[in-house]
């Protein structure tokens, strides 16, 4: 039995999308996310690349870029006396993350990770990270995390604590 697109549609089944084949006559374009750097960074730290951060391509793995950003964020929060679980009595949860890559990094390289403030809402805060190879000065990656303020006891989002907002916004 042959299933035609009409039969699939009639059965509320999945309809395969039309696939456009690149003919070579026009340039292929890859959709990319863009992370703009803030005009000012409010925190910076150095983190060496560990052997566990290296993937099968013998360079810094994509998953480790997020881990490095996480470590930098924990260090940033600790300079203000906070943890991810206690920012004026509430925690944070990841709303989303974006990563763009610019160059490779290798075992033993030291990343200079700078953090800036992105958008700020009633319930969220964006942090923007620039990872730069300390030795070469090359940008390795950019990361954006949207952190949502979360009450883990009540299991719901909450407003950003005003005292935290004043501290962070004052740094901008």
Sine and cosine of phi, psi and omega as CSV:
sin_phi,cos_phi,sin_psi,cos_psi,sin_omega,cos_omega
0.00,0.00,0.75,-0.66,0.03,-1.00
-0.99,-0.12,0.75,-0.67,0.03,-1.00
-0.98,-0.20,0.90,-0.43,0.02,-1.00
-1.00,-0.02,0.35,-0.94,0.06,-1.00
-0.82,0.57,-0.56,0.83,0.01,-1.00
-0.91,0.42,-0.68,0.73,0.02,-1.00
-0.91,0.41,-0.65,0.76,0.03,-1.00
-0.87,0.49,-0.72,0.69,-0.01,-1.00
-0.88,0.47,-0.69,0.73,0.00,-1.00
-0.89,0.46,-0.52,0.86,-0.02,-1.00
-1.00,-0.04,0.14,0.99,-0.07,-1.00
0.83,0.55,0.54,0.84,0.02,-1.00
-1.00,-0.01,0.19,-0.98,0.06,-1.00
-0.90,0.44,0.71,-0.70,0.07,-1.00
-0.95,-0.33,0.84,-0.54,0.00,-1.00
-0.90,0.44,0.69,-0.72,0.01,-1.00
-0.95,0.32,0.41,-0.91,0.10,-1.00
-0.94,0.34,0.70,-0.72,-0.01,-1.00
-0.96,-0.27,0.79,-0.62,0.03,-1.00
-1.00,-0.07,0.81,-0.58,-0.02,-1.00
-1.00,-0.09,0.76,-0.65,0.01,-1.00
-0.94,0.35,0.84,-0.54,-0.09,-1.00
-1.00,-0.01,-0.23,0.97,-0.05,-1.00
1.00,-0.02,-0.15,0.99,-0.03,-1.00
-1.00,0.08,-0.39,0.92,-0.01,-1.00
-0.78,-0.63,0.48,-0.88,-0.02,-1.00
-0.93,0.37,0.71,-0.71,0.08,-1.00
-0.97,0.24,0.66,-0.75,0.00,-1.00
-0.88,-0.47,0.75,-0.66,0.05,-1.00
-0.98,-0.17,0.79,-0.61,0.05,-1.00
-0.92,0.39,0.75,-0.66,-0.01,-1.00
-0.76,-0.65,0.57,-0.82,0.15,-0.99
-0.99,0.12,0.42,-0.91,0.00,-1.00
-0.82,-0.57,0.76,-0.64,0.05,-1.00
-0.89,-0.46,0.93,-0.37,0.03,-1.00
-0.99,0.14,0.67,-0.74,0.04,-1.00
-0.98,0.20,0.54,-0.84,0.04,-1.00
-0.95,0.32,0.30,-0.95,0.01,-1.00
-0.94,0.33,-0.33,0.94,-0.04,-1.00
-0.58,-0.82,0.63,-0.78,0.13,-0.99
-0.98,-0.19,0.61,-0.79,-0.07,-1.00
-0.96,-0.28,-0.14,0.99,-0.04,-1.00
-0.38,-0.93,0.53,-0.85,0.06,-1.00
-0.54,-0.84,0.58,-0.81,0.02,-1.00
-0.52,-0.86,0.38,-0.93,0.03,-1.00
-0.94,-0.34,0.72,-0.69,0.03,-1.00
-0.69,-0.72,0.85,-0.52,0.04,-1.00
-0.97,0.25,0.52,-0.85,0.05,-1.00
-0.98,0.19,0.81,-0.59,-0.01,-1.00
-1.00,-0.04,0.25,-0.97,0.03,-1.00
-0.88,0.47,-0.54,0.84,0.04,-1.00
-0.92,0.40,-0.30,0.95,-0.01,-1.00
-0.99,0.12,-0.14,0.99,-0.08,-1.00
-1.00,-0.03,0.70,-0.72,0.00,-1.00
-0.98,-0.22,-0.14,-0.99,-0.04,-1.00
-0.91,0.41,-0.26,0.97,0.07,-1.00
-1.00,0.09,0.08,1.00,0.00,-1.00
0.91,0.42,0.40,0.92,0.09,-1.00
-0.70,-0.71,0.06,-1.00,-0.01,-1.00
-0.83,0.56,0.82,-0.57,-0.01,-1.00
-0.98,0.19,0.46,-0.89,-0.02,-1.00
-0.87,0.49,-0.62,0.79,0.00,-1.00
-0.91,0.40,-0.54,0.84,0.00,-1.00
-0.96,0.27,-0.41,0.91,0.08,-1.00
-0.88,0.48,-0.70,0.71,0.02,-1.00
-0.92,0.40,-0.61,0.79,0.04,-1.00
-0.90,0.44,-0.65,0.76,0.04,-1.00
-0.90,0.43,-0.66,0.75,0.04,-1.00
-0.89,0.45,-0.64,0.77,0.03,-1.00
-0.87,0.49,-0.74,0.68,0.02,-1.00
-0.87,0.50,-0.68,0.73,0.02,-1.00
-0.88,0.47,-0.66,0.75,0.01,-1.00
-0.89,0.46,-0.68,0.73,0.03,-1.00
-0.88,0.48,-0.66,0.75,0.03,-1.00
-0.91,0.42,-0.66,0.75,0.03,-1.00
-0.86,0.50,-0.77,0.64,0.00,-1.00
-0.87,0.49,-0.63,0.78,-0.05,-1.00
-0.92,0.40,-0.45,0.89,0.06,-1.00
-0.91,0.42,-0.33,0.94,0.03,-1.00
-0.97,-0.24,0.08,1.00,0.01,-1.00
0.99,0.13,0.34,0.94,-0.03,-1.00
-0.93,-0.37,0.32,-0.95,0.21,-0.98
-0.83,-0.56,0.19,-0.98,0.04,-1.00
-0.91,0.40,-0.39,0.92,0.00,-1.00
-1.00,-0.05,-0.17,0.99,-0.04,-1.00
-0.55,-0.84,1.00,-0.05,0.14,-0.99
-0.90,-0.45,0.99,-0.11,-0.06,-1.00
0.81,0.59,0.64,0.77,0.09,-1.00
1.00,-0.06,-0.09,1.00,0.05,-1.00
-0.82,-0.57,0.28,-0.96,0.01,-1.00
-0.97,-0.26,-0.10,-0.99,0.10,-1.00
-0.78,-0.62,0.45,-0.89,0.05,-1.00
-0.69,-0.73,0.54,-0.84,-0.04,-1.00
-0.96,0.26,0.84,-0.54,0.07,-1.00
-1.00,0.06,-0.71,0.71,0.11,-0.99
-0.28,-0.96,0.17,-0.99,0.00,-1.00
-0.55,-0.84,0.57,-0.82,0.11,-0.99
-0.71,-0.70,0.61,-0.80,0.00,-1.00
-0.69,-0.72,0.71,-0.70,0.16,-0.99
-0.84,-0.55,0.54,-0.84,-0.07,-1.00
-0.90,-0.43,0.65,-0.76,-0.02,-1.00
-0.89,-0.45,-0.59,0.81,-0.02,-1.00
-0.38,-0.93,0.15,-0.99,-0.02,-1.00
-0.99,0.11,0.36,-0.93,0.16,-0.99
-0.68,-0.74,0.45,-0.89,-0.14,-0.99
-0.76,-0.65,0.23,-0.97,0.03,-1.00
-0.79,0.61,0.74,-0.67,0.02,-1.00
1.00,-0.04,-0.34,0.94,0.07,-1.00
-0.90,0.44,0.51,-0.86,0.05,-1.00
-0.95,-0.33,0.81,-0.59,0.03,-1.00
-1.00,-0.04,0.77,-0.64,0.19,-0.98
-1.00,-0.03,0.92,-0.39,-0.05,-1.00
-0.94,-0.34,0.89,-0.45,0.01,-1.00
-0.95,-0.31,0.61,-0.79,-0.03,-1.00
-0.86,-0.51,0.72,-0.70,0.10,-0.99
-0.80,-0.60,0.23,-0.97,-0.01,-1.00
-1.00,-0.08,0.76,-0.65,0.08,-1.00
-0.99,-0.15,-0.69,-0.72,0.02,-1.00
-0.93,0.36,0.51,-0.86,-0.02,-1.00
-0.75,-0.67,0.81,-0.58,0.04,-1.00
-0.85,-0.53,-0.14,-0.99,0.01,-1.00
-0.92,0.39,-0.54,0.84,-0.09,-1.00
-0.88,-0.48,0.00,1.00,-0.09,-1.00
-0.57,-0.82,0.27,-0.96,0.05,-1.00
-0.58,-0.81,0.74,-0.67,0.11,-0.99
-0.99,-0.13,0.72,-0.70,0.15,-0.99
-0.92,-0.39,0.68,-0.74,0.02,-1.00
-0.91,-0.41,0.76,-0.65,-0.06,-1.00
-0.87,-0.49,0.67,-0.74,0.15,-0.99
-0.89,-0.45,0.84,-0.54,0.04,-1.00
-0.97,-0.23,0.89,-0.46,-0.06,-1.00
-0.83,-0.55,0.72,-0.70,0.07,-1.00
-0.93,0.37,0.90,-0.44,-0.08,-1.00
-0.85,0.52,-0.61,0.79,-0.07,-1.00
-0.97,0.25,-0.76,0.66,-0.08,-1.00
-1.00,0.04,-0.37,0.93,-0.07,-1.00
0.98,0.18,0.05,1.00,-0.01,-1.00
-0.98,0.18,0.65,-0.76,0.13,-0.99
-0.95,0.31,0.75,-0.67,0.01,-1.00
-0.99,-0.14,-0.69,0.72,-0.05,-1.00
-0.33,-0.94,0.32,-0.95,0.18,-0.98
-0.83,-0.57,0.60,-0.80,0.00,-1.00
-0.73,-0.68,0.61,-0.79,0.14,-0.99
-0.80,-0.60,0.80,-0.60,0.10,-0.99
-0.86,-0.50,0.69,-0.72,0.12,-0.99
-0.97,-0.23,0.91,-0.41,-0.05,-1.00
-0.98,-0.21,0.83,-0.56,-0.01,-1.00
-0.98,-0.22,0.72,-0.69,0.01,-1.00
-0.97,0.22,0.73,-0.69,-0.23,-0.97
-0.62,-0.78,0.73,-0.68,0.09,-1.00
-1.00,-0.07,0.96,-0.28,-0.07,-1.00
-0.94,0.33,-0.42,0.91,0.05,-1.00
-0.96,0.29,-0.70,0.71,-0.02,-1.00
-1.00,0.06,-0.21,0.98,0.00,-1.00
0.86,0.51,0.75,0.67,0.01,-1.00
-0.48,-0.88,0.36,-0.93,0.06,-1.00
-0.96,0.29,0.48,-0.88,0.00,-1.00
-0.68,-0.73,0.19,-0.98,0.03,-1.00
-0.94,0.35,0.50,-0.87,0.09,-1.00
-0.89,0.45,0.76,-0.65,0.02,-1.00
-0.86,0.51,0.73,-0.68,-0.08,-1.00
-0.88,0.48,-0.63,0.78,0.00,-1.00
-0.89,0.45,-0.66,0.75,0.05,-1.00
-0.90,0.44,-0.71,0.71,0.01,-1.00
-0.84,0.54,-0.72,0.69,-0.01,-1.00
-0.88,0.48,-0.67,0.75,0.02,-1.00
-0.90,0.45,-0.73,0.68,-0.09,-1.00
-0.96,0.29,-0.71,0.70,-0.01,-1.00
-0.91,0.42,-0.57,0.82,0.03,-1.00
-0.87,0.49,-0.46,0.89,-0.01,-1.00
-0.97,0.23,-0.39,0.92,-0.08,-1.00
-0.88,0.48,0.00,0.00,0.00,0.00
